[in-house]
Amino acid sequence: MAAFATVIDRRYSKEMIVRARTVLTMDGAPIENGAVAISENQIIDVGRFPGVSARHSGQEIIDLGEQALLPGLINAHCHLDYTCFRGKIPSRKSFADWIRAINAEKAKLSEQDYLASITEGFAEARRFGTTTVANLTAFPELVSQIKSPIRTSWFAELIDVRSPERANELVDLVRRRTDSLRRGVELIGRTRPEPVLSEVEGGAPNWGLAPHALFTTSANLYRRCEEIARRDDVLLTTHLAESREEMAMFRDGSGPLYDFMKSIGRSMDDCGHETPLERFFDASPSTSLRTGSRRALQNWIVAHLNELTESDFDLLEASKRKFHVVHSPRSHDYFAHSRFPFEKLRALGFNICLGTDSLASNENLSLFAEMRAFQRSEPGTSPDKILEMVTVNAALALHEGNALGRIRPEFQADLVSIPCSGSANTFEQIVAFDGPINWTMVNGRV
């Protein structure tokens, strides 16, 4: 504990060496008696402690003791707006019933409630060793009021189910929300002395667009989002093929979700013809497997993708273009969705990450718990590959593969440590970890 006290007292040191029993760089085997040299917010050296300390003599040394040091974890899909919904929505008989339930809870909240919920979510994520999140928010105008203690890619969540015909207004809505995100981050950068954690130096923009899902967002709004994404070179994310009811709605033109969406006035002309995946590709020319660009698909982060038919897999196999996929194991279990087709998607070359989804369908924001849940469903996947899903893979999805997700010179100094006994496979210990995170560094600061 003395080492941790030293870290707290000297957390603003510009240069330091962090030593641990084991360092997991995500670039090979763990380094025993390892060390990481840090200058301001950047890693400058990694190796065994004797060599690193000799090359950087005179620097402050933080000895974490019997700990494993690993890259900060990256949550590739979450909704911090709904942190306050923890335990409030019991599992429902149908996905449509759950939508009704969460809409009823959302109607009770004020702007201040959402601010408190997001702030609570950030604090909890950091306590669980998460140093970067991809956060979908329905309130991008609140960003300037939030001080995030971790790196954040903000995605403005967009829904137009009740008014898809208002094309010009929809374009203005998207632009207002994305401009609000940009202004919020610029304001934070102007008013704070420390670096803005939403940004990674030299990295991709820190905001994106989230057309919610095919059943709540029109094809026109998907196209408009892509136009803005191409204009500003930002990322896109959406929920796709999540539930059996979504499959029944689009492929068969039936089911509880079909009936619910029809009852609130959604046009159902696009239902009863094709699978959700086929509909997604048809929603915008830039995502078409036939005419779309590789770059356009690589800008998409697709959440869920549980419901795929054999013809969908044929479609994916026929294309060399790939989007990124996020799986949320515990939320998946809450809804009792169809088995996530991990092996098939991995065999096709998809980059697969893990996320927590929201606390409207999960109990906490721990990515360690997500790794454990994933291992239970996919016991044949090695622990090191599971850890990659919340480090290396997630960094690639956020277009930060050259700055985050590894412990490597010139990468950002985002690190966490957990107790390490040295008596078993280190990666296995990390995936099995279920305790408090004693030490976290974000952007070179503890």
Secondary structure in CASP SS format (residue, H / E / C, confidence):
PFRMAT SS
TARGET T0000
AUTHOR 0000-0000-0000
METHOD secondary structure of the structure
MODEL  1
M C 1.00
A H 1.00
A H 1.00
F H 1.00
A H 1.00
T H 1.00
V H 1.00
I H 1.00
D H 1.00
R C 1.00
R C 1.00
Y C 1.00
S C 1.00
K C 1.00
E E 1.00
M E 1.00
I E 1.00
V E 1.00
R E 1.00
A E 1.00
R E 1.00
T E 1.00
V E 1.00
L C 1.00
T C 1.00
M C 1.00
D C 1.00
G C 1.00
A C 1.00
P C 1.00
I E 1.00
E E 1.00
N E 1.00
G E 1.00
A E 1.00
V E 1.00
A E 1.00
I E 1.00
S E 1.00
E C 1.00
N C 1.00
Q E 1.00
I E 1.00
I E 1.00
D E 1.00
V E 1.00
G E 1.00
R E 1.00
F H 1.00
P H 1.00
G H 1.00
V H 1.00
S H 1.00
A H 1.00
R H 1.00
H C 1.00
S C 1.00
G C 1.00
Q C 1.00
E E 1.00
I E 1.00
I E 1.00
D E 1.00
L C 1.00
G C 1.00
E C 1.00
Q E 1.00
A E 1.00
L E 1.00
L E 1.00
P E 1.00
G C 1.00
L E 1.00
I E 1.00
N E 1.00
A E 1.00
H E 1.00
C E 1.00
H C 1.00
L H 1.00
D H 1.00
Y H 1.00
T H 1.00
C H 1.00
F H 1.00
R C 1.00
G C 1.00
K C 1.00
I C 1.00
P C 1.00
S C 1.00
R C 1.00
K C 1.00
S C 1.00
F H 1.00
A H 1.00
D H 1.00
W H 1.00
I H 1.00
R H 1.00
A H 1.00
I H 1.00
N H 1.00
A H 1.00
E H 1.00
K H 1.00
A C 1.00
K C 1.00
L C 1.00
S C 1.00
E H 1.00
Q H 1.00
D H 1.00
Y H 1.00
L H 1.00
A H 1.00
S H 1.00
I H 1.00
T H 1.00
E H 1.00
G H 1.00
F H 1.00
A H 1.00
E H 1.00
A H 1.00
R H 1.00
R H 1.00
F C 1.00
G C 1.00
T E 1.00
T E 1.00
T E 1.00
V E 1.00
A E 1.00
N E 1.00
L E 1.00
T E 1.00
A C 1.00
F C 1.00
P H 1.00
E H 1.00
L H 1.00
V H 1.00
S H 1.00
Q H 1.00
I C 1.00
K C 1.00
S C 1.00
P C 1.00
I C 1.00
R E 1.00
T E 1.00
S E 1.00
W E 1.00
F E 1.00
A E 1.00
E E 1.00
L E 1.00
I C 1.00
D C 1.00
V C 1.00
R C 1.00
S C 1.00
P C 1.00
E C 1.00
R C 1.00
A H 1.00
N H 1.00
E H 1.00
L H 1.00
V H 1.00
D H 1.00
L H 1.00
V H 1.00
R H 1.00
R H 1.00
R H 1.00
T H 1.00
D H 1.00
S H 1.00
L H 1.00
R H 1.00
R H 1.00
G H 1.00
V H 1.00
E H 1.00
L H 1.00
I H 1.00
G H 1.00
R H 1.00
T H 1.00
R C 1.00
P C 1.00
E C 1.00
P C 1.00
V C 1.00
L C 1.00
S C 1.00
E C 1.00
V C 1.00
E C 1.00
G C 1.00
G C 1.00
A C 1.00
P C 1.00
N C 1.00
W E 1.00
G E 1.00
L E 1.00
A E 1.00
P E 1.00
H C 1.00
A E 1.00
L C 1.00
F C 1.00
T C 1.00
T C 1.00
S C 1.00
A H 1.00
N H 1.00
L H 1.00
Y H 1.00
R H 1.00
R H 1.00
C H 1.00
E H 1.00
E H 1.00
I H 1.00
A H 1.00
R H 1.00
R H 1.00
D H 1.00
D C 1.00
V C 1.00
L E 1.00
L E 1.00
T E 1.00
T E 1.00
H E 1.00
L E 1.00
A C 1.00
E C 1.00
S C 1.00
R H 1.00
E H 1.00
E H 1.00
M H 1.00
A H 1.00
M H 1.00
F H 1.00
R H 1.00
D H 1.00
G C 1.00
S C 1.00
G C 1.00
P H 1.00
L H 1.00
Y H 1.00
D H 1.00
F H 1.00
M H 1.00
K H 1.00
S H 1.00
I C 1.00
G C 1.00
R C 1.00
S C 1.00
M C 1.00
D C 1.00
D C 1.00
C C 1.00
G C 1.00
H C 1.00
E C 1.00
T C 1.00
P H 1.00
L H 1.00
E H 1.00
R H 1.00
F H 1.00
F H 1.00
D H 1.00
A H 1.00
S C 1.00
P H 1.00
S H 1.00
T H 1.00
S C 1.00
L C 1.00
R C 1.00
T C 1.00
G C 1.00
S C 1.00
R H 1.00
R H 1.00
A H 1.00
L H 1.00
Q H 1.00
N C 1.00
W E 1.00
I E 1.00
V E 1.00
A E 1.00
H E 1.00
L C 1.00
N C 1.00
E C 1.00
L C 1.00
T C 1.00
E H 1.00
S H 1.00
D H 1.00
F H 1.00
D H 1.00
L H 1.00
L H 1.00
E H 1.00
A C 1.00
S C 1.00
K C 1.00
R C 1.00
K C 1.00
F C 1.00
H E 1.00
V E 1.00
V E 1.00
H E 1.00
S C 1.00
P H 1.00
R H 1.00
S H 1.00
H H 1.00
D H 1.00
Y H 1.00
F H 1.00
A C 1.00
H C 1.00
S C 1.00
R C 1.00
F C 1.00
P C 1.00
F H 1.00
E H 1.00
K H 1.00
L H 1.00
R H 1.00
A H 1.00
L C 1.00
G C 1.00
F C 1.00
N E 1.00
I E 1.00
C E 1.00
L E 1.00
G C 1.00
T C 1.00
D E 1.00
S C 1.00
L C 1.00
A C 1.00
S C 1.00
N C 1.00
E C 1.00
N C 1.00
L C 1.00
S C 1.00
L H 1.00
F H 1.00
A H 1.00
E H 1.00
M H 1.00
R H 1.00
A H 1.00
F H 1.00
Q H 1.00
R H 1.00
S H 1.00
E C 1.00
P C 1.00
G C 1.00
T C 1.00
S C 1.00
P H 1.00
D H 1.00
K H 1.00
I H 1.00
L H 1.00
E H 1.00
M C 1.00
V C 1.00
T C 1.00
V H 1.00
N H 1.00
A H 1.00
A H 1.00
L H 1.00
A H 1.00
L C 1.00
H C 1.00
E C 1.00
G C 1.00
N C 1.00
A C 1.00
L C 1.00
G C 1.00
R C 1.00
I C 1.00
R C 1.00
P C 1.00
E C 1.00
F C 1.00
Q E 1.00
A C 1.00
D C 1.00
L E 1.00
V E 1.00
S E 1.00
I E 1.00
P E 1.00
C C 1.00
S C 1.00
G C 1.00
S C 1.00
A C 1.00
N C 1.00
T H 1.00
F H 1.00
E H 1.00
Q H 1.00
I H 1.00
V H 1.00
A H 1.00
F C 1.00
D C 1.00
G C 1.00
P C 1.00
I C 1.00
N C 1.00
W E 1.00
T E 1.00
M E 1.00
V E 1.00
N C 1.00
G C 1.00
R E 1.00
V C 1.00
END
